[in-house]
Amino acid sequence: MSTNNEIRAYKDEYYPPVPTRMTRFWRTCIMYQIFRFFVLNYKIMKMVVKGHS
């Protein structure tokens, strides 16, 4: 008696997606990270200044 309820230990759905080459580049590029750091700080400072006025 054969059923299709077979349990497989390692399916493709269980593995996380692999980042693309461009994604890895942006994650490791120091100049981009510094730029994003200042952009984020600018956005936070805008919110802080609006809240204090």
C-alpha positions in Angstrom: 0.0 0.0 0.0 1.7 3.1 -1.2 0.7 6.7 -0.3 1.9 10.1 -1.5 2.4 11.3 2.0 6.1 10.7 1.9 8.2 12.7 4.3 11.4 14.1 3.0 14.0 15.4 5.4 15.6 18.0 3.1 13.4 19.8 0.6 14.4 22.9 -1.3 11.8 24.9 0.6 13.7 24.4 3.8 16.8 26.2 2.7 17.0 30.1 2.8 17.2 32.0 -0.4 20.7 32.8 -1.5 21.4 36.6 -2.0 22.3 37.7 -5.5 25.7 38.9 -6.4 24.5 42.6 -6.4 22.9 42.2 -2.9 26.2 40.8 -1.6 28.0 43.7 -3.1 25.8 46.3 -1.5 26.0 44.6 1.9 29.8 44.6 1.9 30.5 48.0 0.2 31.9 50.3 2.9 31.1 53.5 1.0 27.5 52.5 0.4 27.1 51.6 4.1 28.5 55.0 5.2 26.2 56.8 2.8 23.2 54.8 4.1 24.3 55.5 7.7 24.1 59.3 7.1 20.8 59.0 5.2 19.3 57.1 8.1 20.7 59.6 10.7 19.3 62.5 8.6 15.8 60.9 8.6 16.0 60.3 12.4 17.1 63.9 13.1 14.3 65.3 10.9 11.8 63.4 13.1 13.5 64.5 16.4 13.5 68.2 15.3 9.8 68.1 14.3 8.9 66.5 17.6 10.7 69.2 19.6 9.2 72.2 17.8 
